Amino acid sequence: MQASSNSDPSLEEQAYRRLRQALVEGVFTPGQKLSIRRIAAALGTSPMPARTALRRLSAEQAVDVLPSGTAVVPRLTRAAFTELGAIRAELEPLALRLAAPAIDKATHAALTQVVRSGRSAREANDAVEVLRADRQFLFTLYRAAAAPMLLGIIEALWLRRGPHFWDARWLLLGRVPAANRHVEILEALRSKDGTRASAELKTEIESTTAYLLERMRFVDDPGADGGLAGLQPLEGTTRKQAPLPDRPPGKRPARRTAS
């Protein structure tokens, strides 16, 4: 019994971490349904760890759980995406200010290689690798800040960011010039200038948010899937008919006979 007690939480924790990372990386798209049965099969576990993981993610507002138990990756409204960008533009630059003193030559060299990989991926039109390089660059810096509470908050924001940026990957890939300020951030970090590095990241986040707000369709946009344009009239309702044209009192319209 003791062995079972120790192993069950471990499976649940593993399932939670893997699903959380998948959301951050954009493995799932907005509106995608995640059934407990399919998640359990993909993870190679029983349904219980999958169910627990989805409940935890629901508590973080990373997924919406339907009464049937199926989870759905949320579709952000335009206002919610704007808010997400504004929060990220304040918190993620803070992590760079904290990380700047800890960036040594080895870390700087590793980040330089990530930037090169991202550039090569962009030239090869590899949207998946572009997003991966972007994620690796930023989270290497966020972890270097050695601020676990801040890192947890940033990860929670990326649970909502990941699916939508995956949806927009071709928009991001086609942006000219490219949005990221990673080269400029590295230049600032070389001289331990956390203030300048954080300002560069703030510019990157704000400009990318504005770019996507101009080009993406959100769930509450007119005509968007899930928007008001998708509603159908309720059954049993009647529509007010246009009034009949005036006619002299007492005169009935001629009755049409079958030919």
PyMOL commands that set and color helices and strands:
alter all, ss='L'
color gray80, all
select helices_A, chain A and resi 2-24+36-43+47-59+78-102+105-123+127-144+148-167+169-173+182-190+194-215+228-230
alter helices_A, ss='H'
color red, helices_A
select strands_A, chain A and resi 33-34+64-65+71-72
alter strands_A, ss='S'
color yellow, strands_A
deselect
rebuild
show_as cartoon
